[in-house]
Amino acid sequence: MRAPARTALPVTAANRLAWPGGLSQITWNGHPLYLFSNEALGPTSNGGAAPVGNGNGIKAFGGTFSLVVNP
C-alpha cells in the first residue's frame, strides 16, 4: 500500500478541543482526530512525534481511516 501524497495543509484548519479533566484533542476543520488502534506516535530525530503503524486505508465504521501527517 502506498502512502497518500503529501501537500501543504493550512494551519487555520487545525484546532484544539478541551475535554474535562484538562485533556485536549486536536481537531481538523471541526472534526476530532484519532489514532487507529494499530497506530501509535513514535519519536522523531527532532524531538517531536510522528504516527507509525499500519492503520492507513482501513475501511471501518462507514468510512476509511486516513493517516494525517505533517508534510
Wavefront OBJ file of the C-alpha trace (Angstrom):
o trace
v 0.000 0.000 0.000
v 1.382 3.399 -0.942
v 1.229 6.356 1.412
v -1.030 9.212 0.282
v 0.573 12.183 -1.445
v 1.616 14.943 0.958
v 0.559 18.523 0.409
v 0.824 21.679 2.472
v -2.029 21.892 4.973
v -3.431 25.212 6.184
v -2.737 25.664 9.889
v -6.043 27.519 10.254
v -7.905 24.224 9.794
v -6.321 22.763 12.953
v -7.724 23.491 16.384
v -7.913 22.027 19.882
v -10.962 20.691 21.703
v -10.852 20.925 25.518
v -12.208 17.978 27.495
v -12.970 17.755 31.235
v -10.017 16.937 33.457
v -7.577 19.041 31.469
v -7.443 16.702 28.469
v -7.473 18.039 24.933
v -7.902 16.646 21.435
v -6.716 18.019 18.097
v -9.415 18.730 15.506
v -9.262 19.308 11.761
v -11.989 21.543 10.291
v -14.009 20.834 13.432
v -13.607 17.035 13.231
v -11.747 15.278 16.082
v -8.622 13.397 15.011
v -7.942 9.900 16.343
v -5.223 7.298 16.153
v -6.428 3.980 14.739
v -5.933 1.056 17.133
v -2.960 -0.110 15.036
v -1.336 3.350 15.099
v 0.951 4.983 17.634
v 3.139 8.043 17.918
v 6.841 7.378 17.652
v 9.712 9.764 18.438
v 11.410 11.687 15.636
v 15.013 12.853 15.437
v 13.985 16.470 16.150
v 12.306 15.589 19.458
v 8.770 15.564 18.054
v 6.476 12.661 17.286
v 5.216 11.088 14.078
v 2.474 8.497 13.503
v 3.641 4.936 12.902
v 1.686 1.756 12.286
v -0.472 0.125 9.672
v -3.991 1.555 10.025
v -3.849 3.777 6.935
v -6.516 2.815 4.397
v -8.536 0.590 6.757
v -12.264 0.695 5.945
v -14.386 0.605 9.119
v -17.360 2.278 10.759
v -18.728 3.605 7.466
v -15.521 5.351 6.380
v -11.850 4.957 5.568
v -9.104 5.703 8.077
v -6.584 8.093 6.524
v -3.343 8.856 8.246
v -2.760 12.602 8.623
v 0.891 13.551 8.604
v 2.819 16.772 8.824
v 4.294 17.282 5.338
l 1 2 3 4 5 6 7 8 9 10 11 12 13 14 15 16 17 18 19 20 21 22 23 24 25 26 27 28 29 30 31 32 33 34 35 36 37 38 39 40 41 42 43 44 45 46 47 48 49 50 51 52 53 54 55 56 57 58 59 60 61 62 63 64 65 66 67 68 69 70 71
